[in-house]
Amino acid sequence: MPTILIADDDPHIRNVIRFALARDGLTVLEAADGAAALDLVAREKPDLLVLDVMMPEMDGTELCRRLRRDSDVPIIFLSSRDEELDRVLGLELGGDDYMTKPFSPRELVARVRAVLRRRDGRAVPPAAAPLRRGALSLDLERFEARWGDQSIPLTVTEFRLLHAMAAHPGRVFTRDVLMAAAHADARIVSDRTVDSHVRHLRAKLAAVEATPIETVHGLGYRFRRGD
């Protein structure tokens, strides 16, 4: 049974989320601040985090930064602000989804389930063997990415974007097509959000000295042939 960690300094919101998730059959952990959440992640290894952006001790964005150093645990951000810059920042840091307060508990449960399904690989056809393109290896069953002997910690969205492009080297992917490949729930996102995901993905690839993604100005992105 998946375990969900809720990190929010508002006990009322934690109670609402806990009730909704527990009613759907999920195990729930709670933390009132980012520091406590970081400790719980290390001890309990939850399957997904629901993080408030603004928390004492350590806010949600800083917690996400620290987790993304060595973990790809799915993260859904919650925020009382409904500004594109905040949403883009959350996604750039490695968040998998973003909801604005006030929110529908039923919708949150649906999004948690959707992220968990993508995490489990149910939205992607099973692969008998990892996809290999030069030094790149993508294991769909484990959602693991490697460049040579180096592991690349990717979010679920980043992994799907990279897999979509690597599966068809040289093909130009528009932003709409990329997000359709990355998400099974047909969500609509802005071009800026797509660019943020790709920029974050490129940074992680660059950390292992890999630069296989090319920008095709006015069209989109492609995985360079020969990589």
GUMARVO-19599 format. One line per field, with one value per residue: z, x, y of N, C-alpha, C in turn; residue in three letters; residue number from 1; chain. Coordinates in Angstrom, 1 decimal. Atoms other than C-alpha are relative to their C-alpha. Layout:
N
n_c3 [Z|...]
n_c1 [X|...]
n_c2 [Y|...]
ca_c3 [Z|...]
ca_c1 [X|...]
ca_c2 [Y|...]
c_c3 [Z|...]
c_c1 [X|...]
c_c2 [Y|...]
aa [ALA|...]
i [NUM|...]
ch [A|...]
//
This chain:
227
n_c3 [0.0|0.0|-1.1|0.4|-1.1|0.0|-0.8|0.0|-1.4|-0.4|-0.4|0.6|1.3|-0.1|-0.3|1.1|1.0|-0.5|0.1|1.4|0.5|-0.7|0.5|1.3|-0.2|0.0|-1.3|-0.1|-1.1|-0.1|-0.5|-0.1|0.6|0.9|-0.7|-0.4|1.1|0.5|-0.9|0.2|1.2|-0.2|-0.8|0.4|1.5|0.5|1.5|0.6|-1.0|0.2|-0.7|0.0|0.4|-1.1|-1.3|-0.8|-0.1|1.4|0.9|1.0|1.1|-0.5|-0.2|1.3|0.5|-0.7|0.3|1.3|0.1|0.1|0.0|1.0|-0.5|0.6|-0.9|0.4|-0.8|-0.4|-0.2|0.0|1.1|1.3|1.0|0.9|-0.4|-1.1|0.6|0.8|-1.0|-0.6|1.0|0.3|-1.1|0.1|-0.4|1.1|0.2|-0.8|-0.2|-0.7|-1.1|-0.5|1.0|-0.3|-0.4|1.0|1.1|-0.4|0.0|1.4|0.5|-0.7|0.7|1.3|-0.1|-0.4|1.2|0.9|-0.7|0.1|1.4|0.6|1.1|1.1|0.3|-0.6|0.9|-0.3|-0.3|-0.1|1.2|0.1|1.1|-0.4|-1.4|-0.8|-0.3|-0.7|-0.4|-0.2|-1.1|-1.2|0.1|-0.3|1.1|-0.1|1.1|-0.3|-1.3|-0.9|-0.2|0.1|-0.8|0.7|-0.4|0.9|1.2|0.7|0.6|1.2|1.1|0.6|0.7|1.2|1.0|0.2|0.8|1.4|0.2|1.1|0.1|-0.8|-0.8|-0.4|-1.4|-0.2|0.2|-1.2|-1.2|0.2|-0.2|-1.4|-0.9|0.5|-0.4|1.0|-0.6|0.9|-0.7|0.9|0.6|-0.9|-0.9|0.7|0.1|-1.3|-0.2|0.8|-0.5|-1.2|0.6|0.6|-1.1|-0.6|1.0|0.1|-1.2|0.4|1.3|1.1|0.7|1.2|0.4|0.8|0.2|1.4|-0.2|0.6|0.1|-1.3|-0.4|0.5|-0.5|1.1|0.6|-0.3|-1.4]
n_c1 [0.8|-0.9|0.0|-0.1|-0.4|0.5|-0.7|0.7|0.0|1.4|0.5|1.3|-0.3|-0.5|1.1|0.9|-0.7|-0.1|1.3|0.3|-0.9|0.2|1.3|-0.3|-0.8|-1.4|-0.6|-0.4|-0.9|0.2|-1.0|0.4|-1.0|-0.8|-1.0|0.6|0.3|-1.3|-0.4|1.0|-0.4|-1.2|0.3|1.2|0.0|1.4|0.1|0.4|0.1|0.8|-0.7|0.4|-1.2|-0.4|0.0|-1.1|-1.2|-0.5|1.1|0.1|-0.9|-1.3|0.1|-0.1|-1.4|-0.8|0.4|-0.4|-1.5|-0.2|1.3|1.0|1.3|0.9|0.4|1.0|-0.1|1.2|-0.4|1.1|-0.2|0.3|-0.8|-0.7|-1.4|-0.2|0.2|-1.1|-1.1|0.2|-0.3|-1.4|-0.7|0.2|1.3|0.7|1.3|0.1|1.4|0.2|1.1|0.7|0.1|1.0|-0.7|0.2|-0.9|-1.3|-0.1|-0.1|-1.3|-0.9|0.1|-0.6|-1.5|-0.4|0.1|-1.1|-1.2|-0.1|-0.2|1.2|0.4|-1.0|-0.1|-1.1|-1.1|-0.7|-1.4|-0.2|-0.3|-1.4|-0.4|-1.4|-0.3|1.2|0.8|1.2|0.7|1.4|0.6|-0.5|-0.1|-1.3|-0.8|-1.4|-0.9|-1.2|0.1|0.5|1.5|0.6|1.2|1.0|1.4|0.8|0.3|-1.3|-0.3|0.9|-0.5|-1.2|0.3|0.7|-0.9|-1.0|0.6|0.1|-1.1|0.1|1.4|0.3|1.2|0.6|0.2|1.3|-0.2|-0.8|0.8|0.9|-0.8|-0.4|1.1|1.1|1.3|0.3|0.1|-0.5|-1.0|-0.5|-1.3|-1.0|-0.1|-0.7|-1.4|-0.6|-0.4|-1.1|-1.2|-0.4|-0.6|-1.4|-1.0|-0.3|-0.9|-1.3|-0.8|-0.8|-0.7|0.8|0.8|0.7|1.3|-0.1|1.1|0.3|0.7|1.3|0.7|0.0|-1.3|-0.3|-1.1|-1.0|-0.5|-1.4|-0.3]
n_c2 [-1.2|-1.2|-0.9|-1.4|-1.0|-1.3|-1.0|-1.3|-0.5|-0.2|1.3|0.3|0.5|1.3|0.9|0.2|0.9|1.4|0.7|0.4|1.0|1.2|0.5|0.6|1.2|-0.3|-0.2|-1.5|-0.5|-1.5|-0.8|-1.4|-0.9|0.7|0.8|1.3|0.8|0.6|1.1|1.0|0.6|0.9|1.1|0.8|0.2|0.0|0.2|-1.3|-1.1|-1.1|-1.1|-1.4|-0.8|-0.8|0.7|-0.4|0.9|0.2|0.0|1.1|-0.1|0.4|1.4|0.6|-0.1|1.0|1.3|0.3|0.3|1.4|0.8|-0.4|0.2|-1.0|-1.2|-0.9|-1.2|-0.7|-1.4|-1.0|-1.0|0.5|-0.7|0.9|0.1|1.0|1.4|0.4|0.3|1.3|1.0|-0.1|0.6|1.5|0.4|0.7|-0.6|-1.2|-0.4|-1.3|-0.1|1.3|1.0|1.1|1.3|1.1|-0.3|0.4|1.5|0.5|-0.3|0.9|1.3|-0.1|-0.1|1.3|0.9|-0.3|0.5|1.5|0.4|0.5|-0.8|0.2|1.4|0.6|0.2|1.2|-0.3|-1.5|-0.7|-0.4|-0.9|-0.3|0.1|-0.1|1.2|-0.4|1.2|-0.4|0.8|-0.6|-1.5|-0.4|-0.5|0.0|-0.4|0.8|0.7|-1.0|-0.1|-1.3|0.0|-0.7|0.1|0.8|-0.8|-0.1|1.3|0.2|-1.0|0.5|1.2|-0.3|-0.5|1.0|1.1|-0.4|-1.0|-0.9|-0.5|-1.2|0.1|-1.2|0.1|0.7|1.4|0.5|0.1|1.1|1.2|0.0|0.1|0.8|-0.5|-1.1|-1.3|-1.1|-0.8|-1.0|0.3|-0.3|1.2|1.1|-0.5|0.1|1.4|0.3|-0.7|0.8|1.2|-0.3|-0.3|1.3|0.7|-0.7|0.4|1.2|-0.3|0.4|-1.1|0.6|-0.6|-1.2|-0.9|-0.3|-1.3|-0.2|1.3|0.7|0.6|1.3|0.7|0.0|1.3|0.4|0.0]
ca_c3 [0.0|-1.0|1.7|1.3|3.4|4.0|5.0|5.9|8.9|9.0|11.0|9.5|6.0|7.1|8.6|5.5|3.2|5.6|5.7|1.9|1.3|4.0|2.7|-0.6|1.0|1.2|4.2|5.5|7.4|8.6|9.2|10.3|8.8|6.2|8.6|10.1|6.7|5.6|8.6|7.9|4.3|5.4|7.9|6.3|2.5|1.5|-2.1|-2.7|-0.9|-0.7|0.2|1.2|-0.4|2.7|5.9|8.9|9.6|5.9|3.1|0.4|-2.3|-0.2|0.9|-2.7|-3.6|-0.9|-1.8|-5.5|-4.8|-4.5|-4.7|-7.4|-5.0|-6.6|-5.2|-5.4|-4.3|-2.5|-2.5|-1.6|-4.5|-8.0|-10.1|-13.1|-11.8|-8.6|-10.6|-13.0|-10.0|-8.4|-11.6|-12.3|-8.9|-9.7|-8.6|-10.5|-10.0|-8.4|-6.8|-5.5|-2.2|-1.7|-3.5|-3.8|-1.7|-4.3|-7.0|-4.9|-4.4|-8.1|-8.8|-6.2|-7.9|-11.3|-10.3|-8.6|-11.8|-13.8|-11.2|-11.5|-15.3|-16.0|-18.5|-20.6|-22.5|-20.8|-22.2|-22.4|-22.2|-21.4|-24.2|-25.3|-27.3|-27.2|-23.6|-22.5|-20.9|-19.9|-17.9|-18.1|-15.5|-12.9|-14.1|-14.0|-16.3|-16.8|-18.9|-19.1|-15.6|-14.0|-12.6|-13.5|-10.9|-12.9|-12.0|-13.6|-16.0|-16.9|-17.5|-19.9|-21.8|-22.3|-23.2|-25.8|-27.6|-27.2|-28.7|-32.0|-32.5|-34.9|-34.7|-33.7|-30.9|-30.4|-26.8|-27.1|-28.3|-25.5|-22.8|-24.3|-24.1|-20.5|-19.0|-19.3|-18.0|-21.0|-18.9|-20.6|-19.6|-21.0|-23.3|-20.5|-18.2|-20.9|-21.4|-17.7|-17.6|-20.5|-19.0|-15.7|-17.7|-19.6|-16.4|-15.0|-18.2|-18.3|-14.7|-16.3|-19.3|-21.6|-24.2|-26.4|-26.5|-29.2|-29.5|-32.9|-32.8|-33.5|-33.3|-30.2|-29.2|-30.5|-29.4|-31.5|-33.8|-32.8|-29.1]
ca_c1 [0.0|1.6|2.6|2.1|3.9|2.0|4.1|2.1|2.3|-1.6|-3.0|-6.5|-5.1|-3.2|-6.3|-8.4|-5.7|-5.1|-8.8|-9.1|-6.1|-6.8|-10.4|-8.9|-6.8|-3.5|-1.1|-0.4|2.5|2.5|5.0|4.5|7.6|10.2|12.9|10.6|9.6|13.2|13.8|10.6|11.7|15.0|13.4|10.1|10.9|7.4|6.2|5.0|5.2|2.6|4.5|3.3|5.6|5.6|6.6|8.7|12.2|12.6|10.2|8.9|11.2|14.3|13.2|12.7|16.2|17.7|15.7|16.6|20.3|19.8|16.1|13.4|10.5|7.4|6.4|3.2|3.5|0.7|0.7|-1.7|-0.3|-1.5|1.3|2.9|6.4|5.8|4.4|7.3|9.8|8.2|8.5|12.0|13.1|11.8|8.2|5.8|2.6|1.4|-2.0|-3.2|-5.1|-8.0|-8.2|-10.6|-9.5|-11.0|-8.9|-5.8|-6.4|-6.9|-3.6|-1.8|-3.1|-2.1|1.5|1.7|0.5|3.1|5.8|4.9|5.2|1.6|1.2|4.2|4.3|6.5|9.9|11.7|15.1|16.4|16.4|20.0|21.2|25.0|26.0|22.4|20.4|16.8|15.2|11.4|10.6|12.7|12.6|16.3|18.5|22.2|24.9|27.7|28.3|26.8|23.2|21.0|18.4|15.3|11.7|9.0|8.2|11.9|12.3|9.3|10.5|13.9|12.6|10.2|13.0|15.6|13.2|13.2|16.6|16.5|12.7|11.6|9.1|6.8|6.1|2.5|3.7|6.3|3.8|1.4|4.2|5.1|1.6|-1.2|-3.9|-4.0|-3.3|-2.7|0.4|2.1|5.1|7.1|6.4|7.6|10.8|11.4|11.2|13.6|16.0|16.0|16.6|19.5|21.1|21.0|22.5|25.2|26.2|27.3|28.8|26.0|24.4|22.1|19.1|19.0|16.7|15.0|14.1|10.5|9.6|10.7|13.4|15.1|17.5|20.7|21.5|24.6|24.3]
ca_c2 [0.0|3.3|5.7|9.4|12.1|15.3|18.3|21.4|23.7|24.0|21.1|21.6|21.1|18.1|16.6|17.2|15.6|12.7|11.9|12.0|9.9|7.4|7.0|6.1|3.3|5.1|5.1|8.7|10.2|13.9|16.6|20.2|21.6|20.8|19.7|17.1|16.0|15.5|13.3|11.3|10.7|9.3|7.0|5.9|6.1|7.3|6.7|10.3|13.7|16.4|19.6|23.0|25.6|27.9|26.1|27.0|25.5|24.6|25.5|23.1|24.4|24.0|20.5|19.6|20.9|18.6|15.6|15.9|15.5|11.8|10.9|10.9|10.4|12.1|15.5|17.4|21.0|22.9|26.7|29.6|31.6|31.1|32.6|31.0|31.8|29.8|26.8|26.9|27.1|24.1|22.1|23.3|22.1|18.6|18.7|16.4|18.4|21.6|22.6|25.9|26.4|26.1|22.8|19.9|16.9|14.6|16.3|15.9|12.2|11.8|13.6|11.5|8.4|9.7|10.5|7.1|5.3|7.2|6.3|2.6|2.8|1.9|4.7|3.5|0.2|-2.3|-2.8|-6.2|-4.5|-0.9|1.6|2.3|5.2|5.4|6.0|6.5|3.7|4.1|1.3|1.7|-1.0|0.7|4.3|4.4|6.5|6.1|7.7|5.2|4.0|7.2|7.3|10.3|11.1|12.1|12.9|10.8|13.7|14.2|10.5|10.3|13.4|11.9|8.5|10.0|11.8|9.1|6.5|8.5|10.2|13.1|13.5|17.0|17.0|19.9|20.9|19.6|16.2|16.0|16.7|14.2|11.6|12.6|12.6|10.1|12.4|14.9|17.9|21.3|23.1|26.2|26.2|27.8|24.8|22.4|24.5|24.4|20.6|20.4|22.9|20.9|17.7|19.2|20.4|16.8|15.4|18.1|17.0|13.7|15.5|14.6|17.0|14.9|17.2|19.9|22.9|23.3|27.0|27.7|24.0|22.2|19.7|16.5|13.9|14.2|11.3|9.4|10.0]
c_c3 [0.0|1.2|-0.4|1.2|-0.3|0.8|-0.2|1.4|0.5|0.3|-0.6|-1.4|0.0|0.3|-1.2|-1.0|0.6|-0.1|-1.4|-0.5|0.7|-0.4|-1.3|0.1|0.1|1.5|0.1|1.1|-0.1|0.5|0.0|-0.5|-0.9|0.6|0.5|-1.1|-0.6|0.8|-0.2|-1.4|0.1|0.8|-0.6|-1.5|-0.6|-1.6|-0.7|1.1|-0.5|0.8|-0.1|-0.4|1.2|1.3|0.8|0.0|-1.4|-0.9|-1.0|-1.1|0.5|0.3|-1.3|-0.6|0.7|-0.4|-1.4|-0.2|-0.2|0.0|-1.1|0.5|-0.5|1.0|-0.6|0.9|0.2|0.2|0.1|-1.1|-1.3|-1.1|-0.8|0.5|1.1|-0.5|-0.7|1.0|0.6|-0.9|-0.3|1.1|0.1|0.5|-1.2|-0.2|1.0|0.1|0.8|1.0|-0.3|-1.1|0.4|0.5|-0.9|-1.2|0.4|0.0|-1.4|-0.6|0.6|-0.7|-1.4|0.0|0.4|-1.2|-0.9|0.6|-0.2|-1.5|-0.7|-1.2|-1.2|-0.3|0.6|-1.0|0.4|0.4|0.0|-1.4|0.0|-1.2|0.3|1.4|0.9|0.1|0.8|0.3|0.4|1.2|1.3|0.1|0.4|-1.3|0.3|-1.2|0.3|1.3|1.1|0.0|-0.2|0.7|-0.7|0.7|-1.0|-1.3|-0.9|-0.7|-1.3|-1.1|-0.7|-0.8|-1.4|-1.1|-0.3|-0.9|-1.5|-0.3|-1.3|-0.3|0.8|0.7|0.4|1.5|0.3|0.0|1.2|1.2|-0.1|0.3|1.5|1.0|-0.7|0.2|-0.9|0.6|-1.0|0.8|-1.0|-0.6|1.0|1.0|-0.7|-0.1|1.3|0.3|-0.8|0.5|1.2|-0.4|-0.5|1.1|0.6|-1.0|-0.1|1.2|-0.3|-1.4|-1.2|-0.6|-1.2|-0.5|-0.7|-0.1|-1.5|0.1|-0.8|-0.1|1.3|0.3|-0.7|0.7|-1.1|-0.4|0.4|1.4|0.6]
c_c1 [0.9|-0.1|0.3|0.4|-0.6|0.8|-0.6|-0.1|-1.5|-0.6|-1.4|0.2|0.5|-1.1|-0.9|0.7|0.1|-1.3|-0.3|0.8|-0.2|-1.3|0.2|1.0|1.5|0.5|0.5|0.9|-0.2|1.2|-0.4|1.0|1.0|1.1|-0.5|-0.3|1.2|0.4|-0.9|0.3|1.1|-0.3|-1.1|0.0|-1.4|0.0|-0.3|-0.1|-1.0|0.6|-0.6|1.3|0.5|-0.1|1.2|1.2|0.7|-1.2|0.0|1.0|1.4|0.1|0.1|1.4|0.9|-0.3|0.5|1.4|0.2|-1.3|-0.9|-1.4|-1.0|-0.4|-1.1|0.0|-1.5|0.4|-1.3|0.1|-0.2|0.7|0.8|1.5|0.2|-0.2|1.2|1.2|-0.1|0.4|1.5|0.9|-0.2|-1.3|-0.7|-1.4|-0.1|-1.5|0.0|-1.1|-0.9|-0.1|-1.0|0.8|-0.1|1.0|1.4|0.3|0.2|1.4|1.1|0.0|0.6|1.5|0.5|0.0|1.2|1.3|0.1|0.2|-1.2|-0.4|1.0|0.0|1.2|1.1|0.8|1.4|0.1|0.2|1.4|0.2|1.4|0.3|-1.2|-0.7|-1.2|-0.8|-1.5|-0.6|0.4|0.1|1.4|0.7|1.5|0.7|1.4|-0.2|-0.5|-1.5|-0.4|-1.3|-1.1|-1.4|-0.7|-0.2|1.3|0.3|-0.8|0.4|1.2|-0.2|-0.7|0.9|1.0|-0.5|0.0|1.1|-0.2|-1.4|-0.2|-1.3|-0.5|-0.2|-1.3|0.2|0.8|-0.8|-1.0|0.8|0.4|-1.2|-1.1|-1.4|-0.4|-0.1|0.5|1.0|0.6|1.4|1.2|0.2|0.8|1.5|0.7|0.3|1.2|1.3|0.5|0.6|1.4|1.0|0.5|0.9|1.3|0.8|0.8|0.7|-0.7|-0.8|-0.7|-1.2|0.3|-1.3|-0.1|-0.8|-1.3|-0.9|-0.1|1.4|0.1|1.2|1.0|0.3|1.4|0.3|-0.6]
c_c2 [1.2|0.9|1.4|0.9|1.3|0.9|1.3|0.5|0.3|-1.3|-0.3|-0.5|-1.4|-1.0|-0.3|-1.0|-1.4|-0.8|-0.5|-1.1|-1.4|-0.7|-0.7|-1.2|0.2|0.2|1.4|0.2|1.6|0.6|1.4|1.0|-0.8|-0.8|-1.3|-0.9|-0.7|-1.2|-1.2|-0.7|-0.9|-1.3|-0.9|-0.3|0.0|-0.1|1.3|1.1|1.1|1.1|1.3|0.8|0.8|-0.7|0.6|-1.0|-0.2|0.0|-1.1|0.0|-0.5|-1.5|-0.8|0.0|-1.1|-1.4|-0.4|-0.2|-1.5|-0.8|0.5|-0.2|1.1|1.0|0.7|1.2|0.6|1.5|0.9|1.0|-0.7|0.8|-1.0|-0.2|-1.0|-1.4|-0.4|-0.3|-1.3|-1.1|0.0|-0.7|-1.5|-0.5|-0.7|0.6|1.2|0.4|1.2|-0.1|1.1|-1.0|-1.0|-1.2|-1.1|0.2|-0.4|-1.5|-0.5|0.3|-0.9|-1.3|0.0|0.0|-1.4|-1.0|0.3|-0.5|-1.5|-0.4|-0.5|0.8|-0.2|-1.5|-0.6|-0.3|-1.3|0.3|1.6|0.5|0.5|0.9|0.5|-0.3|0.0|-1.3|0.4|-1.3|0.4|-0.7|0.6|1.5|0.4|0.5|0.0|0.5|-0.6|-0.7|1.0|0.0|1.5|0.0|0.9|-0.1|-0.8|0.8|0.1|-1.3|-0.3|0.9|-0.6|-1.3|0.2|0.4|-1.0|-1.2|0.3|1.1|0.7|0.5|1.2|-0.2|1.4|-0.1|-0.7|-1.5|-0.5|-0.2|-1.2|-1.3|-0.1|-0.2|-0.8|0.6|1.2|1.4|1.0|0.8|1.1|-0.4|0.3|-1.1|-1.1|0.4|-0.2|-1.5|-0.4|0.6|-0.8|-1.3|0.2|0.2|-1.4|-0.8|0.7|-0.4|-1.2|0.2|-0.5|1.1|-0.5|0.7|1.4|0.8|0.3|1.3|0.1|-1.3|-0.8|-0.6|-1.4|-0.6|-0.2|-1.4|-0.2|0.0|-1.3]
aa [MET|PRO|THR|ILE|LEU|ILE|ALA|ASP|ASP|ASP|PRO|HIS|ILE|ARG|ASN|VAL|ILE|ARG|PHE|ALA|LEU|ALA|ARG|ASP|GLY|LEU|THR|VAL|LEU|GLU|ALA|ALA|ASP|GLY|ALA|ALA|ALA|LEU|ASP|LEU|VAL|ALA|ARG|GLU|LYS|PRO|ASP|LEU|LEU|VAL|LEU|ASP|VAL|MET|MET|PRO|GLU|MET|ASP|GLY|THR|GLU|LEU|CYS|ARG|ARG|LEU|ARG|ARG|ASP|SER|ASP|VAL|PRO|ILE|ILE|PHE|LEU|SER|SER|ARG|ASP|GLU|GLU|LEU|ASP|ARG|VAL|LEU|GLY|LEU|GLU|LEU|GLY|GLY|ASP|ASP|TYR|MET|THR|LYS|PRO|PHE|SER|PRO|ARG|GLU|LEU|VAL|ALA|ARG|VAL|ARG|ALA|VAL|LEU|ARG|ARG|ARG|ASP|GLY|ARG|ALA|VAL|PRO|PRO|ALA|ALA|ALA|PRO|LEU|ARG|ARG|GLY|ALA|LEU|SER|LEU|ASP|LEU|GLU|ARG|PHE|GLU|ALA|ARG|TRP|GLY|ASP|GLN|SER|ILE|PRO|LEU|THR|VAL|THR|GLU|PHE|ARG|LEU|LEU|HIS|ALA|MET|ALA|ALA|HIS|PRO|GLY|ARG|VAL|PHE|THR|ARG|ASP|VAL|LEU|MET|ALA|ALA|ALA|HIS|ALA|ASP|ALA|ARG|ILE|VAL|SER|ASP|ARG|THR|VAL|ASP|SER|HIS|VAL|ARG|HIS|LEU|ARG|ALA|LYS|LEU|ALA|ALA|VAL|GLU|ALA|THR|PRO|ILE|GLU|THR|VAL|HIS|GLY|LEU|GLY|TYR|ARG|PHE|ARG|ARG|GLY|ASP]
i [1|2|3|4|5|6|7|8|9|10|11|12|13|14|15|16|17|18|19|20|21|22|23|24|25|26|27|28|29|30|31|32|33|34|35|36|37|38|39|40|41|42|43|44|45|46|47|48|49|50|51|52|53|54|55|56|57|58|59|60|61|62|63|64|65|66|67|68|69|70|71|72|73|74|75|76|77|78|79|80|81|82|83|84|85|86|87|88|89|90|91|92|93|94|95|96|97|98|99|100|101|102|103|104|105|106|107|108|109|110|111|112|113|114|115|116|117|118|119|120|121|122|123|124|125|126|127|128|129|130|131|132|133|134|135|136|137|138|139|140|141|142|143|144|145|146|147|148|149|150|151|152|153|154|155|156|157|158|159|160|161|162|163|164|165|166|167|168|169|170|171|172|173|174|175|176|177|178|179|180|181|182|183|184|185|186|187|188|189|190|191|192|193|194|195|196|197|198|199|200|201|202|203|204|205|206|207|208|209|210|211|212|213|214|215|216|217|218|219|220|221|222|223|224|225|226|227]
ch [A|A|A|A|A|A|A|A|A|A|A|A|A|A|A|A|A|A|A|A|A|A|A|A|A|A|A|A|A|A|A|A|A|A|A|A|A|A|A|A|A|A|A|A|A|A|A|A|A|A|A|A|A|A|A|A|A|A|A|A|A|A|A|A|A|A|A|A|A|A|A|A|A|A|A|A|A|A|A|A|A|A|A|A|A|A|A|A|A|A|A|A|A|A|A|A|A|A|A|A|A|A|A|A|A|A|A|A|A|A|A|A|A|A|A|A|A|A|A|A|A|A|A|A|A|A|A|A|A|A|A|A|A|A|A|A|A|A|A|A|A|A|A|A|A|A|A|A|A|A|A|A|A|A|A|A|A|A|A|A|A|A|A|A|A|A|A|A|A|A|A|A|A|A|A|A|A|A|A|A|A|A|A|A|A|A|A|A|A|A|A|A|A|A|A|A|A|A|A|A|A|A|A|A|A|A|A|A|A|A|A|A|A|A|A|A|A|A|A|A|A|A|A|A|A|A|A]
//
